[in-house]
Amino acid sequence: MIHRFKDKSHFMKKLEELLEEGHTKKDMRIVIPHPDHDVEHLVEHYWKPSKLKYFTLAGGLTGCLTGYIFTSWTAIDWELVTGGKPFFSWPAYTVIAFELTILLGALFSLAGLLVMGRLPRFSKMFNPESYGNEFVIILNEDK
Amino acid sequence: MSSDVKTPVGSGNGGGQQEFYAYEYKEQMERDVFAAISKPKPIYYLALLITISCVGIGAVSWAIQIANGLGEAGLMNPVGWGVYITDFVFWVGIAHSGTLISAILFLFRAKFRNRFNRTAEAMTVFAVLTAGLFPLIHLGRVWFAYWLFPYPNQRYLWVNFKSPLVWDVFAVSTYLTVSVVFWYIGLVPDLALARRLKTGAIQKKIYGIFSLGWTGTFREWQHYNQLYKFLAALATPLVLSVHSVVSWDFAMGIVYGWHSTIFAPYFVAGAIFSGCAMVLTLMVPMRKIFHLEEYISIDDFEKLAKLLMLTGLIVSYSYIVELAMSAYSGNVYEYEQFMYRFTGDYAWAYWTMIFCNVISPLTLFIRKLRRSVVYLFILSIPINIGMWFERFNIIVISLAKDFDPYNFGLYSPSWIELGITLGSFGWFFTWFLLFAKSIPVLPVTELKEEVE
């Protein structure tokens, strides 16, 4: 069953009813034309929020550790004094660690979207369903 | 099931007192923005021809330099860094305001950003692409460029991670990667829109592939919103770090005029200043040509002008601090270096910079000028020029008069260097022209979100 709305407030009312009835991700699909904070707040009251933040955290930590460990390891792997500085020059390596924190944080987060949002979806690339600018609720798709 | 009750929505988009209906307004917006990327007129091909010719001039110049060696450039002792490094810093700087507009203003919830962010981010990506060429061009043997990357070689020697030049490799490549990701993620819903609205079969396929099969389900949006927030939060410190790292290429050296702690904030402010000017240079004609007056109002431009004014004042303040520090440092060499800037061989370049970066933005205090789109466009040109001269002054003037009077020398760029500089502008604008006709120039999805 498909409910289509051109108007957000009516859509929100129906959505709240359905969520109240206990519909879950498994039997209800919501399609909206643009991100919307009201919809997000409403749905996340019933459904779990995104876990993407753990991807970001994992990426950031990996980057930070790699930045320090890799630079320090290369300095002691073949000991060569440069600029009269110690082998473990952590202030200098902080720059590398900082950049890698951001690089891997961003790339892991991107991976998070692709994994959890199930993208890219090849089946939808060429013949997508399209509801234009309507707000849509699709119930019991599989049945 | 469907409900057709219309909700009136206040425009807030420069449409005066008219009332729009959210749904119709969104449909209209789609049509208007997509009209801009319809089939180009002959003038577009002419513009493209000009920019590609500039790229050709740059490519030929570079080829001559590769064939004959770095002697083709005007670089000499003591001025070993000249126009190439100036261009590098200039283009990296241009990139910065794109991230400011897309990430920092996003975190501050400044809504006017939605008018400029797509173009500004495109500008960021293309400017970093341009900037990235210059360290390569500056190499005597460009085919050894990969030596800058940390990879194990047969002598077990790694790059020197204590060197600011290696930091720069990391900073600029991270910046390019993250800007591309940020830009692309912002684009995905609009590409899905293009897949729906475009009529050509091949076009539909191409947009389909790049849209990743996006359908706009809540599950997608939920993760998407989180991702966008995190990318903005990551890009904000990144943008501040990138130009700081670029400034440390100089500040970590001991040359008078370079060795200064103010360089990092001074460079970041300058970068955003020049970038805002470039956004104006690009957006004012684009708004006119694509008839987007309804979506980008004078108020939006005024906010950008205020940003330009603010960063311009920070830059002016930095010039004063730099000067005051050298005057009060008690260091005669430092002091001499600054006196040389005002009165020496390159004084004309210094005063050009002061006129462009300090005096000309002061006119923005006049409200009427700040709200004149034509004036903003005209003003943006001297600011771009002034910021190029700022980098030229820092690099060339400081090097021309270094430690040993016997070693003083004057540098003037060769035709090869000027050809490559022209080529870099051609390269940047070629990318930009291709962007303007293939990707929605306004972030339709974000503007729709604003309507609700």
Interface residues (C-beta under 8 A of the other chain):
Chain A: I2 H3 R4 F5 K6 D7 K8 S9 H10 F11 K25 R29 I30 V31 I32 P33 H34 P35 D36 D38 V39 E40 V43 E44 P49 S50 L52 K53 T56 F70 T71 T74 A75 D77 W78 L80 T82 G83 K85 S89 A92 Y93 V95 I96 F98 E99 L100 I102 L103 G105 A106 L107 S109 L110 G112 L113 L114 M116 G117 R118 L119 P120 R121 F122 S123 K124 M125 F126 P128 E129 S130 Y131 G132 N133 E134
Chain B: M1 S2 S3 D4 V5 K6 T7 A22 Y23 K26 E27 E30 P150 Y156 L157 W158 V159 N160 F161 K162 S163 V166 W167 F170 A171 T174 T177 V178 V181 F182 I185 P189 A192 R195 R196 K204 K205 G208 I209 S211 L212 G213 W214 T215 G216 T217 F218 R219 E220 W221 Q222 H223 Y224 N225 Q226 L227 F230 L231 L234 A235 P237 L238 S241 V245 T445 E446 K448 E449 E452
